[in-house]
């Protein structure tokens, strides 16, 4: 009788161990599925936030500083640095118009061209792909 009970106990332990392995595989699979669903959404929100931040910089703070500079000096600056530091030809300069020139959310400098091809000046970020002239560029002339 003891040997039968002992055998039965060993079989129960083996089943329990196997069941624990199945449980672990199930948990790992569920975590993998959840990660596959959640991570792309988090990354998408991050990109949208960065695009919004770049658009705000371009159409808000920098564009406003450029306008104030133009009113004071009578023309737009040659480069963005003129918004922070008085240029040698800026007799009516009343800045600084910005504390510092910000980088875009991807840590690249904003691109400023004066005179511009799309308006008086062009101000833009290369966007998420960090390549100039692609569809994801964030530009001042887009309405």
N, C-alpha and C positions, 0 to 999 in steps of 0.2 A: 504494500500500500504506500509505503514511504517513497519508493522509486516512482510510482505513478504520480504522486503529488509533486515530487521533485521535477519530473519531466514536464508536468503541466505548468509548473512555476517558470521553468526555463522557456517554454513556448510563449507564455504570457509576457515575459521580459522581452523576448525577441520581437513579438508583435508590438509591444509598447515602444521599443527602440525604433522599429520601422515606422510606426505611426508618427513618432516625433520627427523623423526625417521628412515624412510627407508633409507634416505641418510646417516645417521649416521651408520647404520648397514652395508651399502654398503662400506663406507670408512673403517670401522673397519675390514671388511672381506678382502678388498684389502691390507691393511697394514699387516694383518696376512699372506696372501699369499706371499707378498714380503719378509717378515721376514723369512718365511719358505724356500724361495729360496736363500736369500742372506747370512744368518747367517752360514749355513754349509760351504759355500765357504770361508768365512772369517776364520772360525775355521780351515779348511783344509790348508789354506795358512799359518796360524800360526804354525801348526804342521810341515809342510814342512820346514819352516824357522828354527825352533828349531832343526830339524834333520840335516839340512845343517850346522848349527852352531856347533853342537856336532861333526859332521864329520870333520869340519875344525879344531876344537880344537884338536881332536885326531890325525888326519893325518898331521896337520900343526904344531901349536905351541908346544904342549906337546911332540910329536914325535921328533921334531927338538931339543928340549931341552934335551931329553933323549940321542939323538945321540951325542950332544956336550959334555954331561957329560961322556959318554962312551969313547970318544976320549981323554978327559982330564984325567980321573981317571983310565981307563983301563978295566972297567966293568960297567954294568948298575947299577943304584941305587937300594937299597933294597926297597925304597918306594918313592912316589912323593915328600915328604917333603925334601928329600935330594937334590932336584933341587933348593930349596929356601934357605936352611940352610945347612951349611957345616956339614957333618957327622963326627963323631969322627975318623973314619978310612979313611977319604978323604984327604990324604996328597997332592995330585995334583989337588984338587978341585979348579976350577977357576970361580966359580959362583958368584952370583946366576944366574941360568940358566932361571929362571922365577921370576917375581916380586912376584907372589903369585900363589897358586894352584887354578885354577878356578873350580867352580862347573859346572855341565852340565846345559843345559838350563831349566831343571826341578828342579834345585836347589839341586841336589844330587851330592855327590863327584864322580869323575871318579874313576873307579876301575883299579888298577895297580897290576899285579902279575908278580913277577920275582923269579925264571925262569917261563916262561909261558908254557901253554899246547899246544898253537897253533903256537909258535915261540919262539924267544929268550925271549920275554916278551909279556904279554897280557895287553892291555889297552882298556877299554870299558866303555860305559854308559849303564845303564839299559833301556834307551829309554823312550818313552811316557807312557808306562804302569807302569814304575818304578819297574818292576819285573825282576829279574836276570834269564837269561837262556831262554828267550822267543824270538820269531821271530823279535821283533822290537828293540832288543839290537843293539847298534851302536858300532862296534868293529874295532880294528886296523888290524886284520888279514884278513878281507874280501877284496877281490880284485875287 
